[in-house]
Amino acid sequence: MSRIVPQGVDASTFNKALDELAAVVGKQWVFLDELPLSAYRDAYSPLADGEMLPSAAVAPDGVEQIQKILAVVNAYKIPVWTIGTGRNFAYGGPAPRKSGYVMLDLRRMNRVIEVNEKYGYALVEPGVSYMQLYRHLRQIGSKLWIDPAAPAWGGVIGNALEHGAGYTPYGDHFVMQCGMEVVLADGEIVRTGQGALAGSKHWQVTKHVAGPHFDGMFTQSNFGVVTKMGIWLMPEPPSYKPFMITYQKEEDLEAIFEVTRALKVNQIIPNAAVAVDLLWEPRPRPRGATITMARARCRRRSVPRSPRTTIWECGTITVRCTARRR
């Protein structure tokens, strides 16, 4: 396989840049060979195998190393592509958008910096996956919930930056982020929200501060490398009820949404309601079935002399459910 180099950069210049990158992170964290670089392929790409491959990958362990890496690639005019966990499968995954880019792989930056039980947030680095955060919360005995996009191997920061969604009332992940640390292309560090104020203790508590709110410019963009993010976590509710609707005919979807729409807009179903097809769900479903899942905070009440009937009191709405005999 012929060596890939960034567009507009000759092999000699590229080798000099690689030597400088190795001096920053250590030679073992600069990947050049075909085998390690194959991990940055897009397994779901419709393009021919071999398209969208990086020229190299570099894996920093902290903000200072990122600053030095950006100084090197800027000096040599080398394009970089940043990933957190690289698990955004079917949307490009870990692959660069153009062959020859150098991958800035942040998976080594996988620290859960803080979990605040009182105010309901975590401060994490870009390599932290939902499963890692879940295990950390279990380990410390936390009563806070994660809100993962379907597979928990995805990154907390990456999913929020790509406008990902989950299943609980905290399902709009970008809305639930609070406070970013970003390294700009020139190496300057920017902290959004209250993080811009020296000594502030409310960086992950409130987004608002004097001046414009510009967190959104770092989503689905390349204006900076996000190195830390606060994410709000939902306290475990006293009770919850999962709902699932399956159906065989695609044309029934509109009618189902019309029935559930009032429940959603009135916040009887407070979560991010999701509709998915059978290819998304790991468990086998009837052919053509689609699932709409929701969780509502409800109180269950049994009905005397009617063991097959349950009443769910959800806010001001009461729903009577009667189990049918098969």
N, C-alpha and C positions, 0 to 999 in steps of 0.2 A: 504493500500500500504506500503510495507516495505521500510525502510529508505535506500537511496543510499549513499554510501560513496566512496571516491576516491580509486582506486585500490592501494593496498599496504599500506593503512592507516587505523588503527583501529578506532572504533567509539569514544573512549575516547580521543585519540589524535586529531581527527577531531573536536570534541566539543571544545577543547582548542583553536584550530586555529580559529574557528568561534567566540569565545569570543574575541579574539584579533582583528579580522576583525571588529567586532561590535564596539570595542573601537576606531577604526580608523574612520569609516564613520557614526557611530550611528546605534543603533540596528534596526531602521526602514528601513535601507538601506541594510540589509542582509536578503535575502529571503530564507526561508527553507521549508515552507509548500507547499503541493502539488498544491494548487490553483495558487499562484503566479509563481511557477516554471513551471506550464503548459504553460505559455507564451513563454517558450524557447523550445517548441516542433517544429519540422519540419513538417508543415502541408502537405507537398508534398512528404514526404519520402515514398519509396516503402517498407520499413521495417515495421514490426509489431509495433502497437502502444505501446509505453513504451520503445522503443529502443532509444538510444542517448539522454538520459535525464541527466541533471546536478544534482549534489549533493546539490548545493547551488548557489546563485548568490549574488554578491556584486556590489553596484553602487556608485562609487566615484564621487566627485564633482570637482576634480582638480588634478594637477600633483603631488602635495605633498602627497595626499592620495594614488595615484597610487604607488608611491615609497614605502610607508609604507605597502601597500597591498602586493607588490611583495616581500618585506622583510619577511612578515609572511608566505606566501605560499612557499617561498624558504626554510625557516627554517623547515617547516613540510613536505617538498617534495610533495606538493599538485599541481597537474596540473591545469592550468587555460586556459580558452578559451575566447577571447576578441571579443566583437561586438560593433558596433557603433549604428546604428538604428535597426539592425537585420532584415532588409527588403530584403535581397538577396534571395527572394523566388525562389523555384525550384532549388537552388544551396546550400541548407542546411539551409537557413533562419537563425534564431537565435539559432539553436541547436548546441551543441558541437559535435565534431567528435568522441567522445568516452564517454560512460556513466560514470558518476562520476566526470567529470571535474567541477570545480567551474567557473561560468560565471563571467567575468569581463565586466560588462555592463556600457558602457560609454554614455548612453542616457542623463544623467543629464548634461553632458558637452556639452551644445548646444548653445554656444555663437558665434555670428558673431562678431569677434574681430575688424575687419577693412574692409572697402570697399574703395578702391582707384580708383576714377573715372578717374584721369589723366593717370595712368599707367595700368588701366584695370585689377584689381585683387581683390580678397577677401581673408582674413585670417580667417579660421573657425576652430571650434573644432569638434570632431568626431560625436557628437550627432546632428549636423546640417543637416537637410534634404534639398532637393532641393526646396520643397515648402516653407520651412521656409526662405531660402535664397531669393527666389523670392519675398515673401511678404516683407522682409526687404528692398530689392532693390526698390520695389514700394513705400514703406513708406518714404524712403529718397529721392525719386524722381530721382533715378539713371537711366541712359540710357544704362546700361550694361545688357547683357542677361545671363541667366543661360543656361546650356546645359544638361538637365536631361536625364538620362536613362528613359525609357517609363513612369513608374509611378513615380510621383515626391515625393513620400514618402521615397524614398531611400536616403541614406546618401551620401553627397558630398565626404567625405574622404574615406568611405568604398568602394564606387563605383570605385574611382580612384585606390585604392589599389588592387582591384580585376580585374583590367584591363577592366573596363566597358567602354561603348561607348554611345555616344549621336547622335544628328541629325544635328548639325551645323558644320561649319568649325573647331570648337573647340571640335569635337566629340571624339577624343582619349584622355580620361580623365587623364591617367597617364602622357602623354606627356605634358598636360596643367597644371600639378601641378608644383609648384615652391617653394621649401623650406618646409621641414618637421621638426617638433620637435618630438623626439622619446625618450621614457623612456626604457632603456635596462633592461635586467633581473636583473642586480645587482643594479638597481636604478639610474645609471648614465644617465644624459640627454645629448642627441646628437642633434645638429641642423645641417641639411644638407645645402650644398651650401653656400651662403653668410652669412647665419645665424651663421656659425662657427666663424665669425669675430666679435670681440667685437665692438659694436657701429655701425655696418653696417646698412645702410638705404636701402639696395638693396636686402634684403632677398627674397622678392616675385617678384623681377624684373628680376633677372638673376640667372640661375642655376649654372653658372660656377665660380669656385674658384680654387686656387692652390691645386693640389692633385687629387685623384680619385673621380669620381662621383658615389656614392654608394646608391642613393635613391632606386634603383630597388630591393635591397636586403630586403627591408621592405614591398614589395608587395607580396601577396599570400604566406606569410611566418609567422613565429612566433619569429623572431629575435628581436622584440621590439614592444612597444605599441605606436602607433602614436597618439599624443595628440593635435597637431596643423598642419595645412597644408595651404599653399597658393595655390589658384587656379586661373588661368587666365580666365577672362570673356570677351566675345566678345562685342565690342561696337555695339549698334543698327545700322544696315546699313541703308542707305537712302532708299533702297527698297529691296525687296526679293520676290522670286516667288517659292511657293511650287509646286513640281511635284509629280504625283502619277501614277504608272502603275499597272494595275491589269491584271491578266491572268488566264485562266481556266486550262491550261495543264502544268503540271510540266516540261515536256520536252521542253517547250518554254523558260525556264529560261536561258539556255545557250545562246540562240540567243539574248535575251533581254540584258544580261550582255555584250555581244559582241558589241551591239549598244551603250550602255552607257559607256563602258570601256574607249573609246577615250575621252569622255567628262570629265571623272574623272581624268585620268592620265595627261591631259592637264589643269586641274584645272578650266575648264569651270563650272563644278559642284564642288565647293570647299569643300563641307561638307563631313561628314562621311556618304556615301551612305549606306542605310540599306535595307535589304530584310527580310520580316517577313511573317508568315502565318496567317491565319484568327484567330487562337487561341490567338495570341498576341494582335490583335487589338480589342478594346472594341466595336466598331460599327459593325453591321452585314455586311458581305460581301458575294458575290456569293460563292457558294460551291467550294472549291479548290483554291480560289483566293489568290494570294500573292501580297504584295505591296512593291514597291521600292520607297522610298521617297528621295527627294533631294531639296536643296535650292541653288539657284545661284543668285549672285548679278547682276541684269540685269536692262536695261532701256527699258521701254515700249514705242512703237510708233504706233499710229493708221495709217491706210491706207486710204487715201481719196477715196470716192465713193465705199468703200468696208467695210461696218460696221462690217462684220463678220470676218475680217482679222486683226490680230495684229502681229506686228514685235517686237521680243525681241532681243535687242542688248546686248550680254554677252561677254564682252571683245572684242576679234577679231572675234567672231562667231556671225552670225546673223541667227535667227531662225524665220521662218514665220509660224504662227499658224492660221488656218482657221476653224472657228466653223462650224460644220455640222448640217444641219437641221435633226430633228428626224422624 
